[in-house]
Amino acid sequence: MEDNRLLAIYLNDHLAGSTAGRALAQRSLSNNRGTPYGDELAAFLVELEQDTLVLHEVMDRAGAARDQLKQLAALATERVGRLKLNGHLLTYSPLSRVIEIEGLVLGVRGKLGMWEVLAGLGLPELAGIPFDDLIERASSQIERLEAHRPGAAKRAFLG
């Protein structure tokens, strides 16, 4: 059925985004350990892993096979994204933190939208998935990440 095929594509797109987001969060954590932002990233990564497990369950219940090519493309895209000019050729730039926060927030906004869409579909095979909790957690993740952006921006742009 066309609907199932399109749902599988949609879920795989979000799984690819999750893969890239986890790689970005892991890289950001490695550059921010021992800081309040690093502590937030460590907790965020645990939640991302939990969210990914739920997404796997949704995919399994919906009969959506995982597209390994999309996963590889997502990782490659995240790696290429590291090559941006950030004002520092060989070291971590204060601008990198701002861009990473914004990228993670955008990703979580996409995940929030996915949970909302899936909740609204009312598919019987997804009964029991705690979409309200997932929506609340994604909203909390956005707020917690956004709380670090003003300070990161001030350090980057005001020194």
C-alpha contacts under 8 A as a table, 3 or more apart, distances in Angstrom:
res1	aa1	res2	aa2	distance
1	M	4	N	5.60
1	M	5	R	6.57
2	E	5	R	5.08
2	E	6	L	6.16
3	D	6	L	5.14
3	D	7	L	6.07
4	N	7	L	5.00
4	N	8	A	6.08
4	N	62	A	7.54
4	N	63	G	7.94
4	N	64	A	7.78
5	R	8	A	5.10
5	R	9	I	6.32
5	R	64	A	7.82
6	L	9	I	5.05
6	L	10	Y	6.15
7	L	10	Y	4.98
7	L	11	L	6.08
7	L	64	A	7.62
8	A	11	L	5.14
8	A	12	N	6.05
8	A	59	M	7.28
8	A	62	A	7.61
8	A	63	G	7.62
8	A	64	A	4.67
8	A	65	A	7.14
9	I	12	N	5.11
9	I	13	D	6.11
10	Y	13	D	5.14
10	Y	14	H	6.42
11	L	14	H	5.11
11	L	15	L	6.11
11	L	55	L	7.79
11	L	59	M	6.74
11	L	64	A	7.52
12	N	15	L	4.84
12	N	16	A	6.07
12	N	64	A	7.91
12	N	66	R	6.34
12	N	67	D	6.29
12	N	70	K	7.27
13	D	16	A	5.13
13	D	17	G	6.28
13	D	70	K	7.33
14	H	17	G	4.89
14	H	18	S	6.08
14	H	110	G	7.90
14	H	111	K	7.08
14	H	114	M	7.64
15	L	18	S	4.91
15	L	19	T	6.18
15	L	52	T	7.38
15	L	55	L	7.24
15	L	71	Q	7.43
16	A	19	T	5.01
16	A	20	A	6.31
16	A	70	K	5.86
16	A	71	Q	4.98
16	A	73	A	7.84
16	A	74	A	5.36
17	G	20	A	5.16
17	G	21	G	5.96
17	G	74	A	6.63
17	G	107	G	6.90
18	S	21	G	4.94
18	S	22	R	6.06
18	S	48	L	7.72
18	S	52	T	6.98
18	S	107	G	7.60
19	T	22	R	5.32
19	T	23	A	6.38
19	T	71	Q	6.59
19	T	74	A	6.52
19	T	75	L	6.71
20	A	23	A	5.14
20	A	24	L	6.19
20	A	74	A	5.28
20	A	75	L	5.42
20	A	77	T	7.56
20	A	78	E	5.61
21	G	24	L	5.02
21	G	25	A	6.06
21	G	104	L	6.35
21	G	107	G	6.53
22	R	25	A	5.04
22	R	26	Q	6.02
22	R	45	L	6.81
22	R	48	L	6.88
23	A	26	Q	5.13
23	A	27	R	6.17
23	A	75	L	7.25
23	A	78	E	7.11
24	L	27	R	5.17
24	L	28	S	6.08
24	L	78	E	6.81
24	L	100	E	7.14
24	L	104	L	7.50
25	A	28	S	5.01
25	A	29	L	5.99
25	A	41	L	6.60
25	A	45	L	6.79
25	A	100	E	7.79
25	A	104	L	7.22
26	Q	29	L	5.05
26	Q	30	S	6.25
26	Q	41	L	7.93
26	Q	45	L	7.38
27	R	30	S	5.18
27	R	31	N	6.65
28	S	31	N	5.26
28	S	32	N	6.25
28	S	38	G	7.84
28	S	41	L	7.71
28	S	97	R	7.25
28	S	100	E	6.87
29	L	32	N	5.00
29	L	33	R	5.81
29	L	38	G	5.33
29	L	41	L	5.83
29	L	42	A	6.81
30	S	33	R	5.94
31	N	38	G	7.96
31	N	92	Y	7.14
32	N	35	T	5.89
32	N	37	Y	6.58
32	N	38	G	4.68
33	R	37	Y	7.89
33	R	38	G	4.67
33	R	39	D	7.03
34	G	38	G	6.05
34	G	39	D	6.97
35	T	38	G	4.95
35	T	39	D	6.29
36	P	39	D	5.08
36	P	40	E	6.33
37	Y	40	E	5.02
37	Y	41	L	6.16
37	Y	148	H	6.60
38	G	41	L	4.97
38	G	42	A	6.22
39	D	42	A	5.20
39	D	43	A	6.55
40	E	43	A	5.29
40	E	44	F	6.01
40	E	144	R	7.57
40	E	145	L	7.66
41	L	44	F	4.77
41	L	45	L	6.01
42	A	45	L	5.27
42	A	46	V	6.63
43	A	46	V	5.27
43	A	47	E	6.52
44	F	47	E	5.12
44	F	48	L	6.13
44	F	141	Q	7.12
45	L	48	L	4.86
45	L	49	E	6.24
46	V	49	E	5.25
46	V	50	Q	6.45
47	E	50	Q	4.98
47	E	51	D	6.09
48	L	51	D	4.98
48	L	52	T	6.08
49	E	52	T	5.07
49	E	53	L	6.32
50	Q	53	L	5.16
50	Q	54	V	6.44
51	D	54	V	5.09
51	D	55	L	6.19
51	D	134	L	7.65
52	T	55	L	4.89
52	T	56	H	6.14
53	L	56	H	5.02
53	L	57	E	6.30
54	V	57	E	4.95
54	V	58	V	6.18
54	V	129	I	7.89
55	L	58	V	4.95
55	L	59	M	6.12
56	H	59	M	5.04
56	H	60	D	6.10
57	E	60	D	5.04
57	E	61	R	6.11
58	V	61	R	5.18
58	V	62	A	6.04
58	V	126	L	6.56
58	V	129	I	7.82
59	M	62	A	5.04
59	M	63	G	5.96
59	M	64	A	4.83
59	M	65	A	6.98
59	M	66	R	7.79
60	D	63	G	5.06
60	D	64	A	5.99
60	D	65	A	7.29
61	R	64	A	7.69
61	R	125	E	5.87
61	R	126	L	6.65
62	A	125	E	6.59
62	A	126	L	7.50
67	D	70	K	5.51
67	D	71	Q	6.66
68	Q	71	Q	4.97
68	Q	72	L	6.28
69	L	72	L	5.15
69	L	73	A	6.11
70	K	73	A	4.96
70	K	74	A	6.04
71	Q	74	A	5.12
71	Q	75	L	6.37
72	L	75	L	5.18
72	L	76	A	6.12
73	A	76	A	5.01
73	A	77	T	6.03
74	A	77	T	5.09
74	A	78	E	6.25
75	L	78	E	5.12
75	L	79	R	6.22
76	A	79	R	5.06
76	A	80	V	6.15
77	T	80	V	5.10
77	T	81	G	6.12
78	E	81	G	5.01
78	E	82	R	6.78
79	R	82	R	5.40
79	R	83	L	7.56
80	V	83	L	5.60
80	V	84	K	7.99
81	G	84	K	6.06
85	L	88	H	7.38
85	L	89	L	7.41
86	N	89	L	7.40
86	N	93	S	6.29
86	N	95	L	6.17
86	N	96	S	6.43
87	G	93	S	6.66
87	G	95	L	7.64
88	H	91	T	5.64
88	H	92	Y	6.72
88	H	93	S	5.64
92	Y	96	S	6.67
93	S	96	S	5.08
93	S	97	R	7.17
93	S	156	A	7.89
94	P	97	R	5.52
94	P	98	V	7.03
94	P	152	A	7.00
94	P	153	A	7.97
94	P	155	R	6.53
94	P	156	A	4.69
95	L	98	V	5.23
95	L	99	I	6.34
95	L	152	A	7.79
95	L	153	A	7.42
95	L	156	A	5.25
95	L	157	F	7.90
96	S	99	I	5.17
96	S	100	E	5.96
97	R	100	E	5.06
97	R	101	I	6.12
97	R	152	A	6.35
98	V	101	I	5.27
98	V	102	E	6.27
98	V	149	R	6.20
98	V	152	A	5.62
98	V	153	A	5.92
98	V	156	A	7.60
99	I	102	E	5.11
99	I	103	G	6.05
100	E	103	G	5.01
100	E	104	L	6.08
101	I	104	L	5.18
101	I	105	V	6.12
101	I	145	L	6.44
101	I	146	E	7.26
101	I	148	H	7.70
101	I	149	R	6.51
102	E	105	V	5.12
102	E	106	L	6.17
102	E	146	E	8.00
102	E	149	R	7.77
103	G	106	L	5.15
103	G	107	G	6.26
104	L	107	G	5.04
104	L	108	V	6.19
104	L	145	L	7.78
105	V	108	V	5.10
105	V	109	R	6.11
105	V	141	Q	7.97
105	V	142	I	5.63
105	V	145	L	6.69
105	V	146	E	7.22
106	L	109	R	5.08
106	L	110	G	6.38
107	G	110	G	5.11
107	G	111	K	6.33
108	V	111	K	4.84
108	V	112	L	6.01
108	V	138	A	6.23
108	V	141	Q	7.25
108	V	142	I	6.52
109	R	112	L	5.00
109	R	113	G	6.24
109	R	138	A	7.46
109	R	139	S	8.00
109	R	142	I	7.26
110	G	113	G	5.07
110	G	114	M	6.29
111	K	114	M	4.97
111	K	115	W	6.29
111	K	138	A	7.18
112	L	115	W	5.23
112	L	116	E	6.24
112	L	134	L	7.80
112	L	135	I	5.75
112	L	138	A	5.55
112	L	139	S	7.08
113	G	116	E	5.05
113	G	117	V	6.11
114	M	117	V	5.05
114	M	118	L	6.09
115	W	118	L	5.17
115	W	119	A	6.00
115	W	131	F	6.06
115	W	134	L	6.77
115	W	135	I	6.09
116	E	119	A	5.12
116	E	120	G	6.13
116	E	131	F	7.37
116	E	135	I	6.79
117	V	120	G	5.12
117	V	121	L	6.34
118	L	121	L	5.23
118	L	122	G	7.17
118	L	123	L	7.89
118	L	131	F	7.77
119	A	122	G	5.98
119	A	131	F	5.77
119	A	132	D	7.82
122	G	126	L	7.37
122	G	127	A	7.54
123	L	126	L	5.44
123	L	127	A	6.84
124	P	127	A	5.24
126	L	129	I	5.81
130	P	133	D	5.43
130	P	134	L	6.31
131	F	134	L	4.91
131	F	135	I	5.98
132	D	135	I	5.13
132	D	136	E	6.18
133	D	136	E	5.04
133	D	137	R	6.08
134	L	137	R	5.04
134	L	138	A	6.13
135	I	138	A	5.21
135	I	139	S	6.22
136	E	139	S	5.14
136	E	140	S	6.19
137	R	140	S	4.97
137	R	141	Q	6.10
138	A	141	Q	4.96
138	A	142	I	6.30
139	S	142	I	5.21
139	S	143	E	6.40
140	S	143	E	5.10
140	S	144	R	6.08
141	Q	144	R	5.13
141	Q	145	L	6.04
142	I	145	L	5.29
142	I	146	E	5.93
143	E	146	E	5.12
143	E	147	A	6.14
144	R	147	A	5.23
144	R	148	H	7.23
145	L	148	H	5.66
145	L	149	R	7.05
146	E	149	R	5.19
146	E	150	P	7.74
147	A	150	P	6.91
148	H	151	G	5.73
148	H	152	A	6.24
149	R	152	A	5.04
149	R	153	A	5.97
150	P	153	A	5.11
150	P	154	K	6.16
151	G	154	K	5.09
151	G	155	R	6.20
152	A	155	R	5.20
152	A	156	A	6.11
153	A	156	A	5.02
153	A	157	F	5.88
153	A	158	L	7.80
154	K	157	F	5.29
154	K	158	L	5.11
154	K	159	G	6.73
155	R	158	L	5.60
155	R	159	G	4.74
156	A	159	G	5.84
